[in-house]
Structures are given as C-alpha cells and as structure tokens.
Amino acid sequence: MITRSALIYLSEREGLKDFATRFSPFKKLTTRFVAGESIDEAVEAIRRINAEGCTASFDHLNESVTSVAEAEAEVREYLNILEQIDKTGIRSNVSIKLTQFGLGLDPELAYKNARTIVADAARRGNFVRVDMEGSDVTQKTIDIFKRLRSEFGVNDVGIVLQSYLYRTYEDAQDLLKIPARIRLCKGAYSEPPEVAYPAKKDVDENYVRVMKLLLSSGIYHGIATHDPKMIAATIDHAQKEGIGKDRFEFQMLYGIRRDLQTQLARDGYNMRVYVPYGKHWYPYFMRRLAERPANIWFILKNLLKG
Ligand SMILES: Cc1cc2nc3c(=O)[nH]c(=O)nc-3n(C[C@H](O)[C@H](O)[C@H](O)COP(=O)(O)OP(=O)(O)OC[C@H]3O[C@@H](n4cnc5c(N)ncnc54)[C@H](O)[C@@H]3O)c2cc1C
C-alpha cells in the first residue's frame, strides 16, 4: 500500500522529478491536474472554467527555485500572466509561492519579488494570493505577507492557512485583526506530529472551527476544499448566521470534483478554480496523488493502455 507520506516523500526527490518530467507518457497523464505547459493553454482552460460560471486563480508551477535568475524569471512570468488576464478578459486572480520567488535563498529577495507582483496586480485591480508551503516556512511566509499587507490593501493581497497545523486558529485570529483575506485549506505537505494533527478527524474538526471564525469575521475569504463534509458545514454555518452567498467563495483545484464545482456555481455560490500550468509540474502532481492514492490506479491503468 503506497501511503500519503511516501508519495509526498517522492514529490520532494529531485532525481525523480527530472526523470518524470522527461518521460513523455507520464507527462501526458498530468493533464488531469495541470492545465498545460504554456500560459495560452492555461488561458484556454480558464475560459472554459469561466463559461461554467466559475472564476480562477492562475498558478505557474515552479516552487523552491535555486537561483536568483530563476526567481526573477518567475517574476517576469507572473507579470505576463497579469497582462494576459487583462488582455483576454478572463476572470482570474493569481496564486504565488514565496519559494518560487527565492524564499529558500533569501527572504528579502522573495519579499521584493512578491512586492513587484502585488504592486502590478494592485495597479490592475487584481488580487494576489500567497500560497502556504511547508511548516519550515510558515512564519517567514506570514511575516512577508504582513509586510506586503502593510503596503497594499486587503483586496490586493491575501494568504493561505492550513487546518492541519496546531498554530492555525491563533494565526487566523491574528491575521483577521489586520484584517486579511484568508484561503483556508487542510494542508498538502508531510508534517511531523510536533506541528500538525496526525489524524484526519482532528484536521477536519480544526477546519470547521477556523472556517466558522473566518466566515463570521465579515471579511471575504476562500474556503478551499473538495470535502463534501467541509462544504456542508460551511453552507450550514453561513445559513444559520445569515451570511450571504456573496460574502465568501469556495475554491477547488483544477480537475478535482468538477461535478461539485459546477453544482456549487449553479447553486449560486462563488466558486474559484485553482489552475496550475507549467513545465515544473512534478511536486504539485505528486501531492495530488498523495491526497487520494486511488489516483495511482488511474495513472497506472492509463500508462498500461499506452
Ligand atoms: C484552491 C486550493 C488551493 C490550495 N492551496 C494550498 C496551499 O496553499 N497550501 C497547501 O498546503 N495546500 C493547498 N491546497 C491543498 C489542500 O491543502 C489539500 O491538500 C487538498 O485540497 C485536499 O484536501 P480536501 O480539503 O479536498 O480534503 P480531503 O479530505 O483530502 O479530500 C476530500 C475528498 O475530496 C476528493 N479529493 C481530494 N483530493 C483529491 C485528489 N487529489 N484527487 C481526487 N480527488 C480528491 C476526494 O473525493 C476526497 O475524498 C489547496 C487546495 C485547494 C482546493
């Protein structure tokens, strides 16, 4: 039995990354979760998503860059994305990862690079979501986000919190005081029991606790999950508290529970789909397999079919 942590471990192996990204049959299978390798392919995917009544968040895949030049190339890519969003008229904001902008090399570099993107998005009336990565960078990510938020508005830049971390409820309380727009997710990385709930039941309970805190804050947040129980709890809480459907949004990943995505949009909820694209899909793809190891059988079946 391949476990979640084994798949996450594989997602972090550089050698496998090189092999997988060159192995074309494997690459073909990523289309289930990745919109393509180019901006144009992602724009086309977002047009289809918009036509189904959903908005999107553009994500260029390339986390943990290892040189200043690579981080700067990411800045250029995101400036181009923001320009393409305006040119094509698609309804989309952007999601960034600070390790993509050099957080692993120098936090100041990551801040400056992220600032360039947030400034451009703010000028265009768009919004930047700072994704949350592994717990080794949680505090650094929050610190950089707070700096950005002190310079830009609540509708210019937002952050992500993960319900598997023990610290998240307090982080949410703290960030709401600024105030900040938060995307709540369960968390996709492999974390030790010292920092994160090992049992799914506790992660889910914490998700509901934080979701209630966010929704009742009056600020516009993103409830990111494919879990029907989390979605039902959100709808229930909003109805009981008289929180309108326009006061928050659901968010899901490209290619996952498309039925639920369109259903929620048809029911009048704001639904945003996270659309990743790019050549460096390997760690993202492996985390999606880890979330649902049954996906492995889908991959193997399709590989054997050729
Ligand atoms: C918009 C968005 C942004 C995110 N941003 C971040 C981030 O910044 N940082 C971070 O750590 N994590 C992020 N995540 C990932 C998140 O943390 C979870 O790993 C992921 O969403 C799976 O959790 P779940 O809430 O769907 O619940 P789960 O309990 O994992 O899954 C519930 C159900 O959803 C379906 N499902 C879930 N995942 C898959 C899959 N891969 N394939 C097929 N079906 C699936 C299955 O039916 C499953 O039973 C994001 C998720 C979303 C939706």
The ligand as an ORCA input file, in Angstrom:
! r2SCAN-3c Opt
* xyz 0 1
  C      -7.931     26.101     -4.236
  C      -6.981     25.316     -3.386
  C      -5.780     25.887     -3.012
  C      -4.898     25.192     -2.189
  N      -3.757     25.802     -1.736
  C      -2.972     25.165     -0.858
  C      -1.878     25.814     -0.240
  O      -1.594     26.983     -0.470
  N      -1.119     25.097      0.640
  C      -1.397     23.786      0.941
  O      -0.700     23.185      1.766
  N      -2.417     23.139      0.352
  C      -3.215     23.789     -0.523
  N      -4.281     23.130     -1.079
  C      -4.409     21.660     -0.930
  C      -5.152     21.290      0.334
  O      -4.367     21.596      1.460
  C      -5.488     19.787      0.365
  O      -4.324     19.041      0.281
  C      -6.418     19.347     -0.745
  O      -7.376     20.316     -1.052
  C      -7.169     18.053     -0.334
  O      -7.939     18.307      0.801
  P      -9.546     18.351      0.789
  O      -9.947     19.553      1.585
  O     -10.037     18.325     -0.575
  O      -9.985     17.127      1.673
  P      -9.621     15.584      1.640
  O     -10.149     15.042      2.919
  O      -8.187     15.357      1.314
  O     -10.467     15.059      0.422
  C     -11.895     15.071      0.440
  C     -12.393     14.444     -0.846
  O     -12.044     15.259     -1.949
  C     -11.656     14.483     -3.080
  N     -10.220     14.721     -3.365
  C      -9.343     15.400     -2.600
  N      -8.132     15.450     -3.187
  C      -8.241     14.768     -4.332
  C      -7.335     14.453     -5.387
  N      -6.074     14.847     -5.364
  N      -7.810     13.708     -6.426
  C      -9.096     13.316     -6.474
  N      -9.999     13.582     -5.504
  C      -9.575     14.297     -4.459
  C     -11.909     13.058     -2.696
  O     -13.238     12.752     -3.069
  C     -11.787     13.084     -1.191
  O     -12.460     12.046     -0.551
  C      -5.210     23.839     -1.832
  C      -6.427     23.276     -2.196
  C      -7.316     23.993     -2.943
  C      -8.631     23.370     -3.279
*
